[in-house]
Amino acid sequence: MARIAGVELPRNKKIIVALTYIYGIGQKIADEIIEKSGMDPNKRTNDLTPEDIQKLRNIISDYKTEGELRKEISINIKTLMDLGNYRGLRHRRGLPVRGQRTKTNARTRKGRKKTVGGK
């Protein structure tokens, strides 16, 4: 089993799909990585040689992934909260940040249990 960026890639998936299991790598970046490595996108993770895995590791090291990316995102959120701007206040209060309505929805973000309508 291939282990790249601290993540075990699934065994019998195409490499282009398996790369998306790494936090910070989506479909577009996976396409770029496969193109840079010169590998066949339909190749399965079972068929990867140690040289292929090392080549992928070297290319992925150029991108921010996993812990490094998570740390950067949390620092960005903390900065917003320290500044005290609108988005920071919404993060601090645990409310939706991007303008969603909260009168009837946002139960997940608010942390309320599901209620049944009164009869």
N, C-alpha and C positions, 0 to 999 in steps of 0.2 A: 504494500500500500504506500502511496506517495504522500510524504509529509512536506508541505510547503508553507512557509510563514506561520508555523505553529499549528497548522490545520491539517487533519487527515482528510485527504481527498477521497470521495467515494470510489469504490472499486471498479465497477463496470459501466461508467458513464463516459460520454465523449469528453475529451479534455477541455473543450470550449465551455461546456456546461459545468464541469467539475471545478474550474477556476472561479466560478461565481460563488462557490461556497466560502471563499475567503472574504472577510469583511472588508469592504472598500473596493472590491473588484466586481463590476457589473458586466453586462453583456458587451458593451462597447469596448471597455478596457481589456476584457478577455480576448476580443477580436484583435486588438492592437498587439497584445502579448504574443498571441499565436503567430501573427504576421511577422513580428520581429524575430521570433525564434525560427521561423521557416518550417514549422511542423505542419503536418496534415491536421486540419481542424476536426476531421472525423475519427482520429486516432483515439483509442480507448485508454483510460488510465492504467488498465492492466498491462498494456503493451508498451508502456514507457520504459525506456532504458535509464540507468543511472545518469548517463550523459544528458539525456533529455531533461531529467528532473533538475540537474544542476544548471542547465541552460535557463530553465524557467525560473529557478530561484534567483539567478543573477539579474534577469529582466525585471522580476517582481520587486527586487530590492530598490529599484528606482522610484516606485510608487509608495505612497503612504497607505499602509494597511494595518489591520488588526489593532493592537494596543496603542500604537503611535497615533493612529487616526482617532480612536476613541478618546484618547487623552486630549488631543487638540480640540475636539468637539466639546468636551466638558469644560475646557478652559474658556472657549468662546462663550458658552452659556454663562459661566461664572462672571465673565467680563460684562456681559449684558446686565446681569443682576447687580453688579457693583456700580455700574453707571446709573442705574435707576431709571432707564428709559422704559417705554411701554412694554416692549418685548421682555425685558428683564423682570418687570413687575409681574407679568403673566406667568413667567417661569416660576417665580418665587411663590406665587399664590396657587400654583398647580392648575391653572386654567388654560384653555386652548390659546395658542400663541398667534395663529394665523387668521384671525378674524371670523372664526366659526361662531354660530349662534350658541348661546348657553342657556336660554330659557327652557327649551325642551330637550335638547341633546347634551352632549358632553358629559354623559354619566361616567364614561371610562376615565376621562381626565380629572373629573371632580372627585371621583372615588366613592360615588353613592351606589347603593344597591339598586337593583331594578325594582321599580314599583309597579303595582297593578293599578290600572285606572279605577277610580271610584265608581261604584254602582249604586 
